[in-house]
Every structure is written in C-alpha cells, then in structure tokens.
Amino acid sequence: MRAALVAACLLFSLAAQADNVVLWHAYRGDEQAALEKVIEQFLAHEAREGRSASVEALALPNEIMASKVTTALTQNDGPDVFIFAHERIGGWVQYDLLATQNVALEGVADLSGLDENAMKAGQVEGRQYGLPLATKCVALYVRTDLVQTPPTTTQELEQLSAGLKQKGVLGLAVQTDLFYYAAPFFFGFGGTLLDETGRVDFRQPAFSGFVQYLQSLQQKGYIPDEPNGAMVARLFDEGGAAMVMSGPWFMSDIDDDVPYVVAPLPEVSITGRPMRPFVTVELVYVGKPSQDNVTAQRFAAYLAGPDGARVRKEMGKQIVPVQSLWTGDDDPRLRAFAAQAERGVVTDPRPEMRDVWEPADVGLKKGVRQGATPAQAAEAAHRRYVSTTKPPPPPRDPGLFIILLIAAAGLLLLVVARGVLRAKTDGTLTGSLRAWLWVAPAMGGTLALVIVPFLFALGLSFFSHRAGDYQFVGFGNFIEILSARSYAVLEPLSFYYALLVTIVWTAANLLLHVGIGLFLAVLLHPKTRKWRGVYRTLLIIPWAVPNYITALIWKSMFHKQLGAINGILTALGFDAVSWFSSFPTAFFANLCANAWLGFPFMMIVALGALQSIPQDLYEAADLDGASKWQQFWRITLPLLRPAMLPAVILGTVWTFNQFNIVYLVSGGEPDNATDILISEAWRWGFARREQYGYAAAYGALIFLLLLAWSAFSSRLTADKGAR
C-alpha cells in the first residue's frame, strides 16, 4: 500500500513538473501528419534529456486562425505556440502579443543553418519573433497526360486552352475571385501595392488590366466560373482541368494516380512581365503570455530546426529553409516551388497589408463574377478600401461620461437601499433574503455569462481600437454608424441598408416558416392520415441537423457549375444561374436555406396547438354548413393564434440574428449586399483589423432594436391574453 502511494505521488510530481504546450495550426493532410510526427520526435527527445513535456495540437481553419490568435492573446489566453504566415507579424508585435525567441537554445536544435532571408521574415527591429518553417507560394500544376510541355507565356497557355476546350477540358483552374490566387496576374501587369505610407491605389491601370484579362479568359471558357478549392481539386483529379494554380498544400489533395508536374508560372505576353505570386514565410511563434515557458521555446526551436525540417520536407512536402537538406535527388516538384519563390513578391508584413484583401476581392468578384467593366471593378475596390480604412472618431474627454457613470451607480445603490429599508419596515426582509439566497446561484451564472459580457461590450462601444491602442471616443462610433458618412444611406456597408436587409430577411423567413409549418401541421394533424408518424419524423430532420452543415449543403447546391439546382435548370432547358452574383438571387439562396431550417419548429408548435382544439367545434360547424375553408379561418386560425404568437416572436429574434446562414451560404455576396446587421458587425470586429469598438456599437444598436421589439411583442401578447 505504501509503495503504491509513493508511486502515485511520484507520478503526480512528474505530471506537475511537465510543461504542457498548446499548439494552434491550420495544417491538414500530409502537413498535419508531418507535424504530428515532429511532435512525437520532440517528446522522445525531451524524455531522453530527462524532461517531461506534452504538446497538445489543435487544428483550426486557416480563415479564422489569425483573428482567434489575436483575440485570445489579447486576453492573455490562447496558444503557447502557433503557426502562421509572416504577413501578420507587424501587427502582432504592435499589439505586444509575441514573445522574443531564443535562437541559441542548447541541446535542442542548431538554427544556424536556417536561410538568412527566411530568418529576417521573423524579425522586427532586429528582434526574432518567429522562426521560419517553410516558404510558400503559388505555382503551376500541369497534368502530363493532357499537356506535354508546360506553357512559358500566357499566349501559349491560351493556345493550349483552346485545344483542350474542344475536348471538353478546361485549360486552367484557379480561384480567380480571391486576390491571393489571382495576384500573379496583377503583378504580371505591373501592379504595385503598399507605398511608403502604407496606402494602395486600386485605380491603377494594372488592376483594371488584369481584371479585363481574367474576364477574357472566362468568356473564352478557359477558366471556370465561381471556382472554389474543392472544385479546383475535383477538376484536376478527374481530368476536367489540365492546369491549376495553387501552392504546395494542393499536393495532398491530388489522387496518387494523377500524373503531374509543377512548373513556374508563365510570363504575361501582353506586358512581357513574369507572373509573380505572393511569397509567404510560414513562421512558428511563441505567444507573449508564454514568454517564460521554456518548453514552448524549445518546441518552437525543434520544429524549425534540422530534425523537424527533415520530417516536414520529406513527409509534409514543405519548402523548408534549411539549405543542408536540399540535394540533387529532391522531388522536382518541390524544387519548382523553391524556384518560383525566388521570383515572387514577398508579402508585406506591415499591418496595412490586411486592408488590401477585402477590397481586392470585392473588385475581382465585381469584374469576374458580376460582369462589371474593369473600371467599375477598380472603382468598387477603391471605394471599399476607403470605407474600411477610414480614420477612427476623434478622442473625447471621458470626464462627463465618468460623472454620468458614477451618478448611475449611485442611483442604483439608492434604489437598492430604498428597497432594503422598505422590506425592513414591512418586516419582509428576512423572507426576502432567504428568497434571494435561493436564486443566488442562477443569478451568479447570469451575471457572469450574460450581464458582465454585455456591460463590457457596451463599454467597449465608446472606444476605438487600432493596433492594440484603445481611445475613448464617446458616442463617436454611434455617430459614425448612424450618419453613414463614408457611403450612401442605401448602399452596402451602411447601417440603414443592413437594417433594411435584416427586416426584409426576417419578415420573409417568418412568412415561410409559419406558412409552411402551419400547412404541414394541418395536413398531418388528422389521425386518419396514413404514415403521419413517419412524415413527422422525416420533416423534423432539417431542424435536427446542425445549421452550419445544412448551410454548406445548400451553398453547394446553388453552385453555378456543379450545383444540383442549376443541374435541374439546365436539364429543363434553362440557362445556369450565377446565384451569388446579384442581390435577388443571393438573397433567394439564403432564404431557401433558412426556410428549410425554420419550418419544422413552427410545424411542431402548430401540431401541439391543433391537438388542444376541441373536436366538438368542428362538428358543430359541419352541422351549420360551414365549409372546410370557413372552419379554418373561423375556428382553427383564431385558436392557434395564442400558441403561435410566442413562437413567432421567438422566431423573429432567432432569424434577426441568424449569422450562420448568411455567412456560410452567400458570404454577404455580392459586395456585402446580403449581409444582415449581425454579420456586418462581425466583419467590423474580426475581418477589418479588429475595429472592436465599432463592432460593439453595432451590437449595442442591435440590442436596442431587439429591446424595442421585445417591448412591443410583450404588449402584443398581453393584449391578446386580455382578449
């Protein structure tokens, strides 16, 4: 017994001494497998050195990785170590979120062999904040069974595409509505991005020129419409596309039996300039809260060092910046990426680079997907850039607000004291205290989970946030939102436009939810209906399935080329519709997805209410000669109203803030025209350089709108109850 106790204490002591490292990454496929192998090797290495350690790896979607890291580390939480491209390092250093890394840790890894230029990507003002793991860029994948010699110019590319088109094969599959993938064309037309002041001019001739060129490729049928990552991979695997522009990560998506090579991107024949992709250096960072976590520092060094790099190169197919690992026997595909990176454009690490992506994507989608002229596409990108980079409201003196806050707190205390004195005078104080003690646990949870976050967000709405700096601006954010200075009142990004879309969205959805739900309830209510139990079970499935899964299914169904809906339309002799290229069709797609999710709830409520209606009323109506339609309007509908009204009120709140469907189905397209208030608030908070105060002001306005609706609906239900 004593031996077992000693062993348990020893194990507990070792566990307490073990340093746990939380790692966030966005790897998948071969890269994720290689990372897991490196973690296994590192733990074995630490065990040989007599140190106990553990590494907990968490894979996150690449799209949300940066925002989650920023949000978590700002609150002194989040990962000890994380992996991301170098382009965000400038902003993170400004926010003071990164720990400086020790490049001379003994007994872990020799970092002297890392490429000097790659090491500089992790430096800010001479201090090392990130260690380089891999260099990544876009190159040209070519199926050798369809194209024998990779094209060296866009003229050759078009000639090959013309011949392939006759065989029903696309020449090039590339995500032309994302600036990251389309940027090689932009730089091939002589485009430039951030100047010395950190600004960019989207009205430069290069932007219009490359949009016009992409339009011509699409009109000729050489590139696909509405491409996405899954579609590009499928086309290349199945022989539907002969060439693809993508990065090293794409290799893990290709089937083993597909013959292909990787080649440098061709030269733009019109300008004589080479296509130059963005080059990013993937870094491993240690968060500032983990500055003193020695195991985190050691793991980062091991991951970047020769032992970790060898696994990531051979197993993960990464372009590692360790020159000693490259030999003449290397995979020629990896060497092609390394050669392409040497003639690419290193992504600017300044925080201002984050302001480029959304406007550039807006301009691309305007031109390539919506068919606007190149000049209109450039103007759309410019206007979006001006709107999202507007200066914050001027700082205000918080003195008056502090006085008002103190007065409000004093008034609250006065009300509480008055209530206590009244209870003491009435002799109910003891009973009241006992009642408060009973509800204290629930009140504590509500206070911690609802009231405190709400008050924090409300307070945040009076501040502006830029690069980790908070400035008190009073009602500046609210004035900026309600005045709509940067755009027209009924234009996307305007609060009033988003409010109008939200109201129409809510009303249309409720009409469909209640209408379809009530119709099905009446249809399935009769006990004589055969298989009604089966029908009820099947019709509840849309509500039971998680809404994000439903949203992604509907999004794929509305795809222009691969979607089932367009497949049905073309089979009936109609033209395929680009559903997300105009507001009516994109709004319709969102509406279909949310109507599918919402009608089962209303059907269940209506079925329950129908069972409470006495059958005698219908029998009496039959004797009086009332038709079925008259019975529905005179008996069913009035008696359903008390039960349906609370469900409609609840459904209004749910639909008003239905973020998932809008974000996942249309994504706000076109040009954020289908964004509702809640999705617009999210974009200001997490997609436009963390303008938290502006987003919090949006949230406060949404709360006021729902509060007004709640007051109105309470009076409405009270009036109905009185009747």
Stockholm file with secondary structure:
# STOCKHOLM 1.0

chainA/1-723         MRAALVAACLLFSLAAQADNVVLWHAYRGDEQAALEKVIEQFLAHEAREGRSASVEALALPNEIMASKVTTALTQNDGPDVFIFAHERIGGWVQYDLLATQNVALEGVADLSGLDENAMKAGQVEGRQYGLPLATKCVALYVRTDLVQTPPTTTQELEQLSAGLKQKGVLGLAVQTDLFYYAAPFFFGFGGTLLDETGRVDFRQPAFSGFVQYLQSLQQKGYIPDEPNGAMVARLFDEGGAAMVMSGPWFMSDIDDDVPYVVAPLPEVSITGRPMRPFVTVELVYVGKPSQDNVTAQRFAAYLAGPDGARVRKEMGKQIVPVQSLWTGDDDPRLRAFAAQAERGVVTDPRPEMRDVWEPADVGLKKGVRQGATPAQAAEAAHRRYVSTTKPPPPPRDPGLFIILLIAAAGLLLLVVARGVLRAKTDGTLTGSLRAWLWVAPAMGGTLALVIVPFLFALGLSFFSHRAGDYQFVGFGNFIEILSARSYAVLEPLSFYYALLVTIVWTAANLLLHVGIGLFLAVLLHPKTRKWRGVYRTLLIIPWAVPNYITALIWKSMFHKQLGAINGILTALGFDAVSWFSSFPTAFFANLCANAWLGFPFMMIVALGALQSIPQDLYEAADLDGASKWQQFWRITLPLLRPAMLPAVILGTVWTFNQFNIVYLVSGGEPDNATDILISEAWRWGFARREQYGYAAAYGALIFLLLLAWSAFSSRLTADKGAR
#=GR chainA/1-723 SS CHHHHHHHHHHHHHHHHSEEEEEEECCCHHHHHHHHHHHHHHHHHHHHTTCCEEEEEEECCHHHHHHHHHHHHHTTCSCSEEEEEGGGHHHHHHTTCBCCCCTTCTTTCCGGGBCHHHHHHTEETTEECEEEEEEECCEEEEETTTCSSCCSBHHHHHHHHHHHHTTTCEEEECCTTSHHHHHHHHHHTTCCCCCTTSCCCTTSHHHHHHHHHHHHHHHTTSSCSSCCHHHHHHHHHTTSEEEEEECGGGGGGSCTTCCEEEECCCEETTTTEECCCEEEEEEEEEBGGGTTCHHHHHHHHHHHSHHHHHHHHHTTCCCCSBGGGCCTTSCHHHHHHHHHHHTSEECCCSGGGHHHHHHHHHHHIIIIITCCCHHHHHHHHHHHHHHHTCCCCCCCCCHHHHHHHHHHHHHHHHHHHHHHHHHHHHTCHHHHHHHHHHHHHHHHHHIIIIIHHHHHHHHHTTEEEETTEEEECTTHHHHHHHHTTTSCTTSTTCHHHHHHHHHHHHHHHHHHHHHHHHHHHHHHCSTTCTTHHHHHHHHHHHHHSCHHHHHHHHHHHTCTTTCHHHHHHHHTTCCCCCTTSSHHHHHHHHHHHHHHHHHHHHHHHHHHHHHTSCHHHHHHHHHTTCCHHHHIIIIIHHHHHHHHHHHHHHHHHHHHTCHHHIIIIITTCSTTTTCCHHHHHHIIIIISSCCHHHHHHHHHHHHHHHHHHHHHHHHHHHHHHHC
#=GC SS_cons         CHHHHHHHHHHHHHHHHSEEEEEEECCCHHHHHHHHHHHHHHHHHHHHTTCCEEEEEEECCHHHHHHHHHHHHHTTCSCSEEEEEGGGHHHHHHTTCBCCCCTTCTTTCCGGGBCHHHHHHTEETTEECEEEEEEECCEEEEETTTCSSCCSBHHHHHHHHHHHHTTTCEEEECCTTSHHHHHHHHHHTTCCCCCTTSCCCTTSHHHHHHHHHHHHHHHTTSSCSSCCHHHHHHHHHTTSEEEEEECGGGGGGSCTTCCEEEECCCEETTTTEECCCEEEEEEEEEBGGGTTCHHHHHHHHHHHSHHHHHHHHHTTCCCCSBGGGCCTTSCHHHHHHHHHHHTSEECCCSGGGHHHHHHHHHHHIIIIITCCCHHHHHHHHHHHHHHHTCCCCCCCCCHHHHHHHHHHHHHHHHHHHHHHHHHHHHTCHHHHHHHHHHHHHHHHHHIIIIIHHHHHHHHHTTEEEETTEEEECTTHHHHHHHHTTTSCTTSTTCHHHHHHHHHHHHHHHHHHHHHHHHHHHHHHCSTTCTTHHHHHHHHHHHHHSCHHHHHHHHHHHTCTTTCHHHHHHHHTTCCCCCTTSSHHHHHHHHHHHHHHHHHHHHHHHHHHHHHTSCHHHHHHHHHTTCCHHHHIIIIIHHHHHHHHHHHHHHHHHHHHTCHHHIIIIITTCSTTTTCCHHHHHHIIIIISSCCHHHHHHHHHHHHHHHHHHHHHHHHHHHHHHHC
//
